[in-house]
């Protein structure tokens, strides 16, 4: 590959993503808040609307007797069911959550959600005007 092609390829790979408009950023944040606030409220419909039907929610658990490089896996249905059960329901006065948008392209976004209890790293996809969480990798915070 000619030197100029390598330089151009390297520049394109490291160039920052184009800035998203305010409406896009607001829609991404709204999806993040539907996910977390829905769980904290115990509102399964709100959580469900934030999630892709084929959600892959995972947590690293390390090696187990049954699996090398183990992952705890959760589907959309499992997360919605846990929300319906009120597993994370928390009085609003105790809510402390922050969604930070890390990267946005025309059809994808990377977002970090932090609460006092856990951190989620999301990959979101854009479907028309709607953003949904496609992948979530999360971990509990040390107590």
N, C-alpha and C positions, 0 to 999 in steps of 0.2 A: 504494500500500500504506500503510495507516495506520502512524503512527510506532511504536506499541506492537508491531505485527507486525514491523517492521524491527529493533527492539531485541531482541525474542525470537529472531528468526532469527540475528542477530549473536551473541547469547549462546550459542545452540546450536552455532554453527559454531566458536566458540573454547573451548567447554567441554572440559575434559580427558576422555579416555576413561575409563569406569569401570575401577577396578582389577581386574586379573585375579587369580584365585585361585592359590595356590601350585602346584596340580597343572597348571593351564594353563601357567603360566610354565615349569615343569619340562619339560613336553611340547614346548614351543617350543624351549627350549634343547637338549633331546635331539635334535631334528631338525637344528638348527644344527651340533651336534657330530657327528652321523652324517655330515653333508655334509663337514665339514672333516677330522675324524679318519679317516673312511673313505678320503679321498684320501691323507692322510699315512701311513696303514697300507697303502695299496694294496688296499683291500677294496671291490671294485665293488658287491657286494650291499648293503653298508652305505650307500654313496653313493646307489644306486638307490632305496632305501626312503625317502630324504629328499626325493626329487624328484617333482613332478607329471609325468605322462606327456607333457604338452604344455609342458614347461619352456621358458621364454625366458631364456637366459643371454646377456648382451651386455656388450660393452666399447666405450667411445667410442674411435674411432680417427681421427676428423676426416675432412677431405676427402681423397679418393683419386681417381686417374684414372677410376675406375669409379663412384664414389658421392659425392654431396654429403652432408655430415653422416654420415660412414661409421660403421658399427657392425661389430664382430666378433661373429658370432653362433655360438651353440653350443646344440645340442639335448641332451636327457637322454642319448640314445644315445652322442653324441660324448663327453660328460663321463664316462660310465661306461666307455667304451672307453679313454679316456686314463688313468683310474684303474686299469683292468685292466693297462695297459702300465707302470704304476708311475711315471708322469711326475712326480708330487709326493711319491712315497714318501720319507719322512724319518725318521731315527732318533728315537725318542720323546724322548730327552734334549734334542733341538733344538726340540721343539714349543713354541710360544708363541702361543697363540690365545685370542681372547676374543669371546664372543657377547654383544652388548648388545641387549636388547629395548627398542625405542623406543616402540612403540604396540601395543595389543591391543584388538580388538573381539571380539564373539562369534564371528565367522567369519574374521577376518583379523588378521595381525600384520606389523609392520615391524621388521626386525632388522638390525643391523650386525655383521658378522664382520670381525675384524682379525687378521692374522698378520704376521710380519716381512716377508712377500713381497707380499701383496695385501690389498685390502679389498673385501668384497662387501656389497652392500645388498640384502636380501631382502624380497620380499613373500611371505608364507606364507598358505595357506588351510587352514581347518579342515574336515575331512571326518569327521564323527562325532567320535571321540576322537583322530583322527590329524591331525597337522599336516604339511603338505608345502610345499616351496619351489615357488612358481609362477613367480616372476620373480626374476632376479638381475642386477644391474648392478654390474660390478666394475672395478677398476683396479689395475695394478701399483704398488707403492710405489717411489719413487726409490731407487736403489742408492747 
